Amino acid sequence: MLNEGDWVLIRYGDRSYLRRLEKGGSLNVRRDTLRFSEVIGKPEGIRIGKFEVFRPALEDLILLGFRRKTQIIYPKDAFYIAFKLGIGRNSRVLEFGTGSGALCAVLSELAGEVHTYEVVEEFHRLAVSNMKRYGLGENVVFHLGDFGEAEVEEALFDCAFVDVRDPLPYLEKLHRVLRDSAPLGFLLPTANQVVELLKELKPLFGGVEVLEILHRHYKTLPERFRPEDTMIGHTAYLVFCRKVTAPDK
Ligand SMILES: C[S@@+](CC[C@H](N)C(=O)[O-])C[C@H]1O[C@@H](n2cnc3c(N)ncnc32)[C@H](O)[C@@H]1O
């Protein structure tokens, strides 16, 4: 049932809108109007004229609802990251930097607990407000500060993900705060950043993999089923590895 105050995903052809249902509210697209009073009290997943109204998924909240002041990690990458980090209901996850909170929202939905660090106060506040606005992130501890300077207990985390321009200064600390064998991931936009990271990872982390995820969307008209004309060629490289320790240490 759709209630007043709920966030909804409204589809009109191939357009998508995220709106909050308020009694006097409406959405106008081309010459059509959807009055929210017609929707409130109706079942979820309803078609009214050319409009379809659904309960939004996490992907809709992030892509249509989160305000962004930093580059974000897109859901296509975020869910695979969570899979590679082996995140489950009991995982305690470390993330930095928080940025706009897009990856953090995904980690939070899947993990037991997330600790995220952001050094810029404006971005820290933005991530907190993005999450609170949609009722997300109750299991997230938002730290305002530089991860490099934070006091963190040894072997506290089951996995970690790092999305900062230069991750090299943090490798030893990451090794220290991760439990043995814990998965660790990085997102890096350019190939030369990946090469620099690969040179430094070996002594502390093994099982290294580098990949990127390409998405190709298709037109959904049955009589003209074929790929969309344009696609995003590159978002970022993903680097995954696991904490290793030599037996004599
Ligand atoms: C590209 S953004 C992260 C975006 C985020 N993954 C998302 O999906 O919304 C990188 C962020 O890392 C922050 N940052 C850089 N170095 C940091 C550090 N040492 N500790 C904490 N945050 C840091 C930056 O201020 C910036 O907001």
The ligand as a MOL file (V3000), in Angstrom:
LIG
                    3D

  0  0  0     0  0            999 V3000
M  V30 BEGIN CTAB
M  V30 COUNTS 27 29 0 0 0
M  V30 BEGIN ATOM
M  V30 1 C 35.4790 9.8050 -4.9310 0
M  V30 2 S 34.9970 10.2580 -3.3270 0 CHG=1
M  V30 3 C 34.2390 8.7940 -2.6750 0
M  V30 4 C 32.8730 8.5280 -3.2390 0
M  V30 5 C 32.1260 7.4240 -2.5480 0
M  V30 6 N 32.8030 6.1440 -2.6930 0
M  V30 7 C 30.6950 7.3200 -3.0470 0
M  V30 8 O 30.3280 6.2750 -3.6190 0
M  V30 9 O 29.9120 8.2710 -2.8750 0 CHG=-1
M  V30 10 C 36.5200 10.2650 -2.4420 0
M  V30 11 C 36.4080 10.8880 -1.0750 0
M  V30 12 O 37.5040 10.5080 -0.2750 0
M  V30 13 C 37.7610 11.5510 0.6440 0
M  V30 14 N 39.1190 11.3020 1.1960 0
M  V30 15 C 40.2960 11.4230 0.5490 0
M  V30 16 N 41.3150 11.0490 1.3630 0
M  V30 17 C 40.7500 10.6740 2.5550 0
M  V30 18 C 41.2700 10.1860 3.8020 0
M  V30 19 N 42.5860 10.0130 3.9660 0
M  V30 20 N 40.4030 9.8880 4.7990 0
M  V30 21 C 39.0740 10.0730 4.6360 0
M  V30 22 N 38.5250 10.5490 3.4730 0
M  V30 23 C 39.3520 10.8300 2.4510 0
M  V30 24 C 37.5910 12.7830 -0.2310 0
M  V30 25 O 37.3810 13.9500 0.5410 0
M  V30 26 C 36.3920 12.4090 -1.0920 0
M  V30 27 O 35.1970 12.8570 -0.5280 0
M  V30 END ATOM
M  V30 BEGIN BOND
M  V30 1 1 1 2
M  V30 2 1 2 3
M  V30 3 1 2 10
M  V30 4 1 3 4
M  V30 5 1 4 5
M  V30 6 1 5 6
M  V30 7 1 5 7
M  V30 8 2 7 8
M  V30 9 1 7 9
M  V30 10 1 10 11
M  V30 11 1 11 12
M  V30 12 1 11 26
M  V30 13 1 12 13
M  V30 14 1 13 14
M  V30 15 1 13 24
M  V30 16 1 14 15
M  V30 17 1 14 23
M  V30 18 2 15 16
M  V30 19 1 16 17
M  V30 20 1 17 18
M  V30 21 2 17 23
M  V30 22 1 18 19
M  V30 23 2 18 20
M  V30 24 1 20 21
M  V30 25 2 21 22
M  V30 26 1 22 23
M  V30 27 1 24 25
M  V30 28 1 24 26
M  V30 29 1 26 27
M  V30 END BOND
M  V30 END CTAB
M  END
